[in-house]
Amino acid sequence: MKFNELVEKLQATVVVPNEDAEITSAYTGDLLSDVMGHCGDSSVLITVQNHLNAVAVCTLAGVEVVVICHSRPVPDDMREAAEREGVGIVTTPLSQFACSVALSSLQPSSK
């Protein structure tokens, strides 16, 4: 799935673009240690974690895009880190469940 398709499916607002992302899997979770252990390359992370550590974990795990649910705001330090690391960020009014259903055509992410 291309970045623009993801944005459209999730009714998302782009905070940090990642136009080159080719997303092949998805993972939904808020426990960042669990994300590190199970979220794989070329994936999208669906979460409510809107802080700097989420970007660090995504960088380690190979996540292409972070989806922040419930229209939670993205702090400046998180946005800046994502720009530096090449991780896309989008926000959506949808819940984690609704995002997971919308992206159900993707494979579950696993390492």
The first five atom37 places (N, CA, C, CB, O) and aatype in JSON, in Angstrom:
{
  "aatype": [12, 11, 13, 2, 6, 10, 19, 6, 11, 10, 5, 0, 16, 19, 19, 19, 14, 2, 6, 3, 0, 6, 9, 16, 15, 0, 18, 16, 7, 3, 10, 10, 15, 3, 19, 12, 7, 8, 4, 7, 3, 15, 15, 19, 10, 9, 16, 19, 5, 2, 8, 10, 2, 0, 19, 0, 19, 4, 16, 10, 0, 7, 19, 6, 19, 19, 19, 9, 4, 8, 15, 1, 14, 19, 14, 3, 3, 12, 1, 6, 0, 0, 6, 1, 6, 7, 19, 7, 9, 19, 16, 16, 14, 10, 15, 5, 13, 0, 4, 15, 19, 0, 10, 15, 15, 10, 5, 14, 15, 15, 11],
  "atom_mask": [
    [1, 1, 1, 1, 1],
    [1, 1, 1, 1, 1],
    [1, 1, 1, 1, 1],
    [1, 1, 1, 1, 1],
    [1, 1, 1, 1, 1],
    [1, 1, 1, 1, 1],
    [1, 1, 1, 1, 1],
    [1, 1, 1, 1, 1],
    [1, 1, 1, 1, 1],
    [1, 1, 1, 1, 1],
    [1, 1, 1, 1, 1],
    [1, 1, 1, 1, 1],
    [1, 1, 1, 1, 1],
    [1, 1, 1, 1, 1],
    [1, 1, 1, 1, 1],
    [1, 1, 1, 1, 1],
    [1, 1, 1, 1, 1],
    [1, 1, 1, 1, 1],
    [1, 1, 1, 1, 1],
    [1, 1, 1, 1, 1],
    [1, 1, 1, 1, 1],
    [1, 1, 1, 1, 1],
    [1, 1, 1, 1, 1],
    [1, 1, 1, 1, 1],
    [1, 1, 1, 1, 1],
    [1, 1, 1, 1, 1],
    [1, 1, 1, 1, 1],
    [1, 1, 1, 1, 1],
    [1, 1, 1, 0, 1],
    [1, 1, 1, 1, 1],
    [1, 1, 1, 1, 1],
    [1, 1, 1, 1, 1],
    [1, 1, 1, 1, 1],
    [1, 1, 1, 1, 1],
    [1, 1, 1, 1, 1],
    [1, 1, 1, 1, 1],
    [1, 1, 1, 0, 1],
    [1, 1, 1, 1, 1],
    [1, 1, 1, 1, 1],
    [1, 1, 1, 0, 1],
    [1, 1, 1, 1, 1],
    [1, 1, 1, 1, 1],
    [1, 1, 1, 1, 1],
    [1, 1, 1, 1, 1],
    [1, 1, 1, 1, 1],
    [1, 1, 1, 1, 1],
    [1, 1, 1, 1, 1],
    [1, 1, 1, 1, 1],
    [1, 1, 1, 1, 1],
    [1, 1, 1, 1, 1],
    [1, 1, 1, 1, 1],
    [1, 1, 1, 1, 1],
    [1, 1, 1, 1, 1],
    [1, 1, 1, 1, 1],
    [1, 1, 1, 1, 1],
    [1, 1, 1, 1, 1],
    [1, 1, 1, 1, 1],
    [1, 1, 1, 1, 1],
    [1, 1, 1, 1, 1],
    [1, 1, 1, 1, 1],
    [1, 1, 1, 1, 1],
    [1, 1, 1, 0, 1],
    [1, 1, 1, 1, 1],
    [1, 1, 1, 1, 1],
    [1, 1, 1, 1, 1],
    [1, 1, 1, 1, 1],
    [1, 1, 1, 1, 1],
    [1, 1, 1, 1, 1],
    [1, 1, 1, 1, 1],
    [1, 1, 1, 1, 1],
    [1, 1, 1, 1, 1],
    [1, 1, 1, 1, 1],
    [1, 1, 1, 1, 1],
    [1, 1, 1, 1, 1],
    [1, 1, 1, 1, 1],
    [1, 1, 1, 1, 1],
    [1, 1, 1, 1, 1],
    [1, 1, 1, 1, 1],
    [1, 1, 1, 1, 1],
    [1, 1, 1, 1, 1],
    [1, 1, 1, 1, 1],
    [1, 1, 1, 1, 1],
    [1, 1, 1, 1, 1],
    [1, 1, 1, 1, 1],
    [1, 1, 1, 1, 1],
    [1, 1, 1, 0, 1],
    [1, 1, 1, 1, 1],
    [1, 1, 1, 0, 1],
    [1, 1, 1, 1, 1],
    [1, 1, 1, 1, 1],
    [1, 1, 1, 1, 1],
    [1, 1, 1, 1, 1],
    [1, 1, 1, 1, 1],
    [1, 1, 1, 1, 1],
    [1, 1, 1, 1, 1],
    [1, 1, 1, 1, 1],
    [1, 1, 1, 1, 1],
    [1, 1, 1, 1, 1],
    [1, 1, 1, 1, 1],
    [1, 1, 1, 1, 1],
    [1, 1, 1, 1, 1],
    [1, 1, 1, 1, 1],
    [1, 1, 1, 1, 1],
    [1, 1, 1, 1, 1],
    [1, 1, 1, 1, 1],
    [1, 1, 1, 1, 1],
    [1, 1, 1, 1, 1],
    [1, 1, 1, 1, 1],
    [1, 1, 1, 1, 1],
    [1, 1, 1, 1, 1],
    [1, 1, 1, 1, 1]
  ],
  "atom_positions": [
    [[0.85, -1.17, 0.0], [0.0, 0.0, 0.0], [0.9, 1.24, 0.0], [-0.97, 0.0, 1.23], [1.89, 1.31, 0.73]],
    [[0.54, 2.18, -0.8], [1.27, 3.45, -0.85], [0.8, 4.38, 0.26], [1.08, 4.13, -2.23], [-0.3, 4.23, 0.8]],
    [[1.65, 5.35, 0.6], [1.36, 6.31, 1.67], [0.03, 7.02, 1.43], [2.49, 7.33, 1.78], [-0.78, 7.14, 2.34]],
    [[-0.19, 7.49, 0.21], [-1.42, 8.24, -0.09], [-2.68, 7.38, 0.07], [-1.37, 8.79, -1.5], [-3.73, 7.88, 0.47]],
    [[-2.58, 6.09, -0.24], [-3.7, 5.18, -0.02], [-4.02, 5.06, 1.46], [-3.39, 3.79, -0.62], [-5.18, 5.05, 1.87]],
    [[-2.98, 4.96, 2.26], [-3.14, 4.88, 3.72], [-3.87, 6.11, 4.24], [-1.77, 4.73, 4.41], [-4.81, 6.0, 5.03]],
    [[-3.43, 7.27, 3.81], [-4.03, 8.53, 4.24], [-5.51, 8.55, 3.88], [-3.31, 9.74, 3.6], [-6.35, 8.94, 4.7]],
    [[-5.83, 8.14, 2.67], [-7.22, 8.14, 2.22], [-8.08, 7.15, 3.01], [-7.3, 7.81, 0.73], [-9.17, 7.5, 3.46]],
    [[-7.59, 5.94, 3.19], [-8.36, 4.91, 3.9], [-8.65, 5.3, 5.34], [-7.61, 3.59, 3.88], [-9.7, 4.94, 5.89]],
    [[-7.73, 6.03, 5.96], [-7.87, 6.36, 7.38], [-8.41, 7.76, 7.63], [-6.55, 6.21, 8.07], [-8.46, 8.22, 8.77]],
    [[-8.82, 8.46, 6.56], [-9.31, 9.83, 6.71], [-8.29, 10.65, 7.52], [-10.71, 9.84, 7.41], [-8.66, 11.43, 8.41]],
    [[-7.03, 10.45, 7.2], [-5.94, 10.97, 8.02], [-5.47, 12.35, 7.58], [-4.78, 10.01, 7.99], [-5.66, 12.77, 6.44]],
    [[-4.85, 13.02, 8.52], [-4.17, 14.29, 8.28], [-2.67, 14.0, 8.34], [-4.59, 15.39, 9.32], [-2.19, 13.39, 9.29]],
    [[-1.94, 14.44, 7.33], [-0.5, 14.2, 7.28], [0.22, 15.21, 8.16], [0.03, 14.28, 5.82], [0.04, 16.42, 8.01]],
    [[1.02, 14.7, 9.08], [1.87, 15.54, 9.94], [3.29, 15.52, 9.39], [1.83, 15.04, 11.42], [3.91, 16.57, 9.23]],
    [[3.8, 14.33, 9.11], [5.12, 14.15, 8.5], [4.92, 13.17, 7.34], [6.2, 13.62, 9.54], [4.6, 12.01, 7.57]],
    [[5.12, 13.62, 6.11], [4.91, 12.72, 4.97], [6.02, 11.68, 4.83], [4.8, 13.53, 3.68], [7.15, 11.91, 5.25]],
    [[5.67, 10.56, 4.24], [6.64, 9.55, 3.85], [6.14, 8.98, 2.52], [6.81, 8.41, 4.96], [5.72, 7.82, 2.44]],
    [[6.2, 9.81, 1.51], [5.63, 9.49, 0.19], [6.22, 8.24, -0.43], [5.83, 10.66, -0.74], [5.56, 7.58, -1.23]],
    [[7.45, 7.89, -0.07], [8.11, 6.73, -0.66], [7.78, 5.43, 0.05], [9.6, 6.93, -0.65], [8.21, 4.36, -0.38]],
    [[7.03, 5.5, 1.13], [6.72, 4.3, 1.92], [5.92, 3.3, 1.1], [5.95, 4.68, 3.19], [4.94, 3.65, 0.45]],
    [[6.35, 2.06, 1.15], [5.61, 0.93, 0.59], [5.24, 0.05, 1.78], [6.45, 0.14, -0.51], [6.07, -0.71, 2.28]],
    [[4.01, 0.16, 2.2], [3.56, -0.49, 3.43], [2.99, -1.86, 3.1], [2.5, 0.38, 4.16], [2.09, -2.0, 2.27]],
    [[3.54, -2.88, 3.76], [3.1, -4.25, 3.49], [2.44, -4.92, 4.69], [4.27, -5.08, 3.05], [1.81, -5.97, 4.54]],
    [[2.56, -4.32, 5.87], [1.96, -4.93, 7.06], [1.57, -3.86, 8.06], [2.94, -5.94, 7.7], [1.97, -2.7, 7.95]],
    [[0.79, -4.27, 9.04], [0.31, -3.34, 10.06], [0.38, -3.98, 11.43], [-1.14, -2.88, 9.75], [0.29, -5.2, 11.57]],
    [[0.55, -3.14, 12.44], [0.57, -3.6, 13.82], [-0.14, -2.56, 14.67], [2.04, -3.84, 14.33], [0.1, -1.36, 14.53]],
    [[-1.0, -3.02, 15.55], [-1.73, -2.13, 16.44], [-1.26, -2.4, 17.86], [-3.26, -2.34, 16.31], [-1.34, -3.52, 18.35]],
    [[-0.78, -1.34, 18.53], [-0.33, -1.53, 19.9], [0.14, -0.24, 20.53], [0.0, 0.0, 0.0], [0.54, 0.71, 19.85]],
    [[0.09, -0.22, 21.86], [0.53, 0.94, 22.63], [1.71, 0.63, 23.54], [-0.61, 1.47, 23.44], [2.36, 1.55, 24.04]],
    [[1.98, -0.63, 23.76], [3.11, -1.02, 24.6], [4.35, -1.07, 23.71], [2.85, -2.41, 25.31], [4.51, -2.0, 22.92]],
    [[5.22, -0.08, 23.84], [6.31, 0.08, 22.88], [7.29, -1.08, 22.89], [7.05, 1.36, 23.17], [7.88, -1.38, 21.86]],
    [[7.49, -1.73, 24.03], [8.38, -2.9, 24.04], [7.77, -4.03, 23.21], [8.63, -3.38, 25.5], [8.5, -4.79, 22.57]],
    [[6.47, -4.14, 23.2], [5.78, -5.13, 22.38], [5.93, -4.78, 20.9], [4.29, -5.23, 22.76], [6.13, -5.66, 20.06]],
    [[5.83, -3.51, 20.59], [6.02, -3.04, 19.21], [7.42, -3.41, 18.73], [5.79, -1.51, 19.1], [7.58, -3.9, 17.62]],
    [[8.43, -3.17, 19.57], [9.81, -3.49, 19.18], [9.97, -4.98, 18.89], [10.79, -3.08, 20.29], [10.72, -5.36, 17.99]],
    [[9.28, -5.81, 19.63], [9.43, -7.24, 19.46], [8.62, -7.85, 18.33], [0.0, 0.0, 0.0], [8.93, -8.95, 17.87]],
    [[7.58, -7.15, 17.88], [6.68, -7.77, 16.93], [6.42, -6.99, 15.64], [5.4, -8.01, 17.58], [5.93, -7.57, 14.67]],
    [[6.71, -5.74, 15.6], [6.43, -4.91, 14.43], [7.62, -4.98, 13.48], [6.12, -3.44, 14.83], [8.75, -4.71, 13.88]],
    [[7.37, -5.33, 12.24], [8.46, -5.55, 11.3], [8.66, -4.44, 10.28], [0.0, 0.0, 0.0], [7.98, -3.41, 10.3]],
    [[9.61, -4.68, 9.39], [9.93, -3.73, 8.33], [8.72, -3.46, 7.43], [11.1, -4.26, 7.49], [7.84, -4.31, 7.28]],
    [[8.71, -2.28, 6.86], [7.68, -1.86, 5.9], [6.28, -1.9, 6.49], [7.73, -2.72, 4.66], [5.3, -2.18, 5.78]],
    [[6.19, -1.63, 7.78], [4.89, -1.7, 8.44], [4.39, -0.32, 8.83], [4.97, -2.59, 9.67], [5.11, 0.68, 8.76]],
    [[3.14, -0.31, 9.25], [2.52, 0.88, 9.82], [2.17, 0.53, 11.26], [1.25, 1.34, 8.99], [1.67, -0.56, 11.54]],
    [[2.43, 1.45, 12.17], [2.06, 1.28, 13.58], [0.81, 2.09, 13.86], [3.22, 1.7, 14.52], [0.79, 3.3, 13.63]],
    [[-0.22, 1.45, 14.35], [-1.47, 2.09, 14.74], [-1.46, 2.2, 16.25], [-2.74, 1.29, 14.21], [-1.4, 1.18, 16.94]],
    [[-1.52, 3.43, 16.79], [-1.31, 3.62, 18.22], [-1.94, 4.93, 18.7], [0.18, 3.6, 18.55], [-2.39, 5.75, 17.9]],
    [[-1.95, 5.11, 20.01], [-2.3, 6.41, 20.6], [-1.07, 7.04, 21.25], [-3.43, 6.25, 21.65], [-1.16, 8.11, 21.85]],
    [[0.07, 6.39, 21.13], [1.31, 6.9, 21.73], [1.83, 8.08, 20.92], [2.39, 5.77, 21.81], [2.41, 7.91, 19.85]],
    [[1.63, 9.27, 21.44], [2.02, 10.48, 20.72], [3.18, 11.18, 21.43], [0.82, 11.45, 20.59], [3.05, 12.3, 21.91]],
    [[4.31, 10.47, 21.47], [5.49, 11.06, 22.1], [6.76, 10.59, 21.38], [5.55, 10.69, 23.6], [6.73, 9.69, 20.55]],
    [[7.84, 11.22, 21.73], [9.14, 11.02, 21.09], [9.59, 9.56, 21.08], [10.18, 11.86, 21.77], [10.15, 9.1, 20.08]],
    [[9.35, 8.83, 22.16], [9.8, 7.44, 22.22], [9.16, 6.56, 21.15], [9.5, 6.86, 23.59], [9.77, 5.58, 20.71]],
    [[7.96, 6.89, 20.73], [7.31, 6.11, 19.68], [8.11, 6.17, 18.38], [5.87, 6.62, 19.44], [8.22, 5.17, 17.68]],
    [[8.67, 7.32, 18.07], [9.49, 7.45, 16.86], [10.77, 6.63, 16.99], [9.83, 8.94, 16.59], [11.18, 5.98, 16.03]],
    [[11.39, 6.65, 18.15], [12.61, 5.87, 18.37], [12.34, 4.38, 18.17], [13.18, 6.13, 19.78], [13.12, 3.68, 17.53]],
    [[11.25, 3.9, 18.72], [10.88, 2.5, 18.57], [10.6, 2.17, 17.11], [9.65, 2.16, 19.44], [11.01, 1.12, 16.62]],
    [[9.92, 3.04, 16.42], [9.62, 2.82, 15.0], [10.89, 2.75, 14.18], [8.72, 3.93, 14.46], [10.98, 1.94, 13.25]],
    [[11.86, 3.57, 14.5], [13.13, 3.54, 13.79], [13.82, 2.19, 14.0], [14.04, 4.69, 14.28], [14.35, 1.62, 13.05]],
    [[13.82, 1.7, 15.22], [14.44, 0.4, 15.52], [13.71, -0.75, 14.83], [14.46, 0.16, 17.02], [14.34, -1.71, 14.37]],
    [[12.39, -0.66, 14.76], [11.58, -1.76, 14.24], [11.4, -1.74, 12.73], [10.24, -1.74, 14.9], [10.94, -2.73, 12.16]],
    [[11.74, -0.65, 12.07], [11.57, -0.55, 10.62], [10.19, -0.1, 10.19], [0.0, 0.0, 0.0], [9.77, -0.36, 9.07]],
    [[9.49, 0.58, 11.09], [8.15, 1.08, 10.79], [8.26, 2.27, 9.85], [7.4, 1.48, 12.1], [9.08, 3.16, 10.06]],
    [[7.43, 2.29, 8.81], [7.44, 3.37, 7.82], [6.57, 4.56, 8.24], [6.96, 2.85, 6.49], [6.94, 5.71, 8.01]],
    [[5.42, 4.27, 8.87], [4.45, 5.31, 9.2], [3.81, 5.0, 10.55], [3.37, 5.44, 8.09], [3.46, 3.85, 10.83]],
    [[3.65, 6.04, 11.37], [2.91, 5.94, 12.62], [1.54, 6.59, 12.41], [3.68, 6.62, 13.8], [1.45, 7.71, 11.92]],
    [[0.5, 5.87, 12.78], [-0.86, 6.39, 12.74], [-1.27, 6.69, 14.18], [-1.86, 5.37, 12.05], [-1.38, 5.78, 15.0]],
    [[-1.5, 7.97, 14.47], [-1.94, 8.39, 15.8], [-3.47, 8.51, 15.76], [-1.27, 9.75, 16.22], [-4.02, 9.31, 15.0]],
    [[-4.13, 7.71, 16.58], [-5.6, 7.63, 16.56], [-6.25, 8.67, 17.47], [-6.04, 6.24, 16.99], [-5.58, 9.34, 18.27]],
    [[-7.55, 8.8, 17.32], [-8.39, 9.7, 18.12], [-7.96, 11.16, 18.0], [-8.34, 9.28, 19.58], [-8.18, 11.95, 18.92]],
    [[-7.36, 11.52, 16.88], [-6.93, 12.91, 16.61], [-6.06, 13.49, 17.72], [-8.13, 13.8, 16.41], [-6.1, 14.69, 17.99]],
    [[-5.28, 12.63, 18.35], [-4.38, 13.13, 19.4], [-3.34, 14.04, 18.76], [-3.69, 11.95, 20.16], [-2.87, 13.77, 17.66]],
    [[-2.97, 15.12, 19.43], [-1.99, 16.05, 18.86], [-0.59, 15.44, 18.85], [-1.98, 17.36, 19.65], [-0.24, 14.62, 19.7]],
    [[0.2, 15.86, 17.88], [1.58, 15.4, 17.76], [2.49, 16.51, 18.26], [1.94, 15.0, 16.28], [2.52, 17.59, 17.67]],
    [[3.25, 16.27, 19.34], [4.14, 17.3, 19.86], [5.27, 17.62, 18.87], [4.74, 16.85, 21.2], [5.65, 16.8, 18.04]],
    [[5.79, 18.82, 18.98], [6.85, 19.27, 18.08], [8.07, 18.36, 18.11], [7.28, 20.68, 18.43], [8.65, 18.07, 17.06]],
    [[8.47, 17.89, 19.31], [9.68, 17.06, 19.37], [9.46, 15.72, 18.66], [10.08, 16.82, 20.84], [10.4, 15.17, 18.09]],
    [[8.26, 15.2, 18.71], [7.96, 13.96, 17.99], [8.0, 14.2, 16.48], [6.57, 13.41, 18.4], [8.59, 13.4, 15.74]],
    [[7.39, 15.28, 16.03], [7.39, 15.61, 14.61], [8.82, 15.81, 14.1], [6.56, 16.89, 14.35], [9.17, 15.3, 13.03]],
    [[9.63, 16.54, 14.86], [11.02, 16.8, 14.44], [11.83, 15.51, 14.37], [11.69, 17.78, 15.41], [12.6, 15.33, 13.43]],
    [[11.65, 14.63, 15.34], [12.37, 13.35, 15.32], [11.95, 12.51, 14.12], [12.12, 12.57, 16.63], [12.8, 11.88, 13.48]],
    [[10.67, 12.48, 13.83], [10.18, 11.71, 12.68], [10.75, 12.26, 11.37], [8.64, 11.73, 12.63], [11.12, 11.49, 10.48]],
    [[10.82, 13.57, 11.26], [11.41, 14.17, 10.06], [12.87, 13.76, 9.92], [11.29, 15.71, 10.11], [13.32, 13.42, 8.82]],
    [[13.62, 13.79, 11.01], [15.04, 13.4, 10.99], [15.21, 11.93, 10.61], [15.68, 13.66, 12.36], [16.12, 11.58, 9.86]],
    [[14.35, 11.08, 11.14], [14.5, 9.63, 10.98], [13.79, 9.07, 9.75], [13.98, 8.93, 12.2], [13.96, 7.9, 9.42]],
    [[13.01, 9.89, 9.05], [12.31, 9.42, 7.87], [11.1, 8.55, 8.16], [0.0, 0.0, 0.0], [10.73, 7.69, 7.36]],
    [[10.48, 8.78, 9.31], [9.27, 8.06, 9.69], [8.07, 8.98, 9.46], [9.33, 7.58, 11.2], [8.05, 10.11, 9.96]],
    [[7.09, 8.51, 8.72], [5.9, 9.31, 8.49], [4.99, 9.3, 9.7], [0.0, 0.0, 0.0], [4.97, 8.34, 10.47]],
    [[4.23, 10.38, 9.88], [3.22, 10.44, 10.93], [1.94, 10.99, 10.33], [3.7, 11.33, 12.14], [1.94, 12.0, 9.62]],
    [[0.84, 10.3, 10.63], [-0.48, 10.81, 10.29], [-1.36, 10.71, 11.53], [-1.11, 10.02, 9.09], [-1.15, 9.86, 12.39]],
    [[-2.35, 11.59, 11.59], [-3.34, 11.51, 12.66], [-4.7, 11.22, 12.03], [-3.38, 12.82, 13.51], [-4.96, 11.59, 10.88]],
    [[-5.54, 10.56, 12.79], [-6.87, 10.22, 12.3], [-7.88, 10.31, 13.44], [-6.89, 8.8, 11.68], [-7.53, 10.05, 14.59]],
    [[-9.1, 10.68, 13.12], [-10.14, 10.69, 14.16], [-10.61, 9.28, 14.51], [-11.33, 11.52, 13.71], [-11.31, 9.09, 15.5]],
    [[-10.22, 8.3, 13.71], [-10.67, 6.93, 13.92], [-10.03, 6.29, 15.16], [-10.36, 6.09, 12.7], [-8.98, 6.73, 15.62]],
    [[-10.68, 5.27, 15.67], [-10.12, 4.49, 16.78], [-9.09, 3.5, 16.25], [-11.25, 3.73, 17.55], [-8.96, 3.31, 15.04]],
    [[-8.36, 2.88, 17.16], [-7.4, 1.86, 16.75], [-8.11, 0.69, 16.07], [-6.6, 1.36, 17.97], [-7.62, 0.14, 15.08]],
    [[-9.26, 0.31, 16.59], [-10.02, -0.78, 15.99], [-10.45, -0.42, 14.57], [-11.24, -1.12, 16.85], [-10.27, -1.22, 13.65]],
    [[-11.0, 0.76, 14.4], [-11.46, 1.18, 13.07], [-10.3, 1.24, 12.08], [-12.16, 2.55, 13.16], [-10.46, 0.86, 10.92]],
    [[-9.14, 1.71, 12.52], [-7.96, 1.74, 11.65], [-7.53, 0.33, 11.27], [-6.8, 2.47, 12.33], [-7.21, 0.05, 10.11]],
    [[-7.54, -0.56, 12.24], [-7.16, -1.95, 11.98], [-8.09, -2.59, 10.96], [-7.16, -2.76, 13.28], [-7.63, -3.3, 10.06]],
    [[-9.38, -2.35, 11.09], [-10.34, -2.89, 10.13], [-10.1, -2.29, 8.74], [-11.79, -2.6, 10.6], [-10.11, -3.01, 7.74]],
    [[-9.87, -0.98, 8.69], [-9.65, -0.31, 7.4], [-8.41, -0.83, 6.68], [-9.53, 1.2, 7.62], [-8.35, -0.81, 5.45]],
    [[-7.43, -1.28, 7.45], [-6.18, -1.77, 6.86], [-6.09, -3.29, 6.88], [-4.99, -1.19, 7.61], [-5.0, -3.85, 6.76]],
    [[-7.22, -3.95, 7.02], [-7.22, -5.41, 7.17], [-6.71, -6.15, 5.93], [-8.6, -5.89, 7.48], [-6.41, -7.34, 6.01]],
    [[-6.6, -5.48, 4.8], [-6.05, -6.13, 3.61], [-4.54, -6.34, 3.72], [-6.38, -5.32, 2.37], [-3.97, -7.13, 2.98]],
    [[-3.9, -5.62, 4.64], [-2.46, -5.8, 4.87], [-2.23, -7.04, 5.72], [-1.85, -4.55, 5.55], [-3.13, -7.5, 6.41]],
    [[-1.04, -7.57, 5.65], [-0.67, -8.7, 6.49], [-0.41, -8.23, 7.91], [0.58, -9.42, 5.92], [0.06, -7.11, 8.11]],
    [[-0.71, -9.07, 8.91], [-0.31, -8.71, 10.27], [1.22, -8.62, 10.32], [-0.84, -9.76, 11.32], [1.92, -9.41, 9.69]],
    [[1.71, -7.65, 11.05], [3.15, -7.47, 11.15], [3.73, -8.42, 12.18], [3.49, -6.02, 11.52], [3.17, -8.59, 13.26]],
    [[4.85, -9.03, 11.84], [5.55, -9.87, 12.81], [7.0, -10.01, 12.4], [4.89, -11.27, 12.94], [7.34, -9.95, 11.22]],
    [[7.83, -10.19, 13.39], [9.26, -10.37, 13.12], [9.57, -11.84, 13.07], [10.12, -9.69, 14.19], [10.73, -12.21, 12.85]]
  ]
}
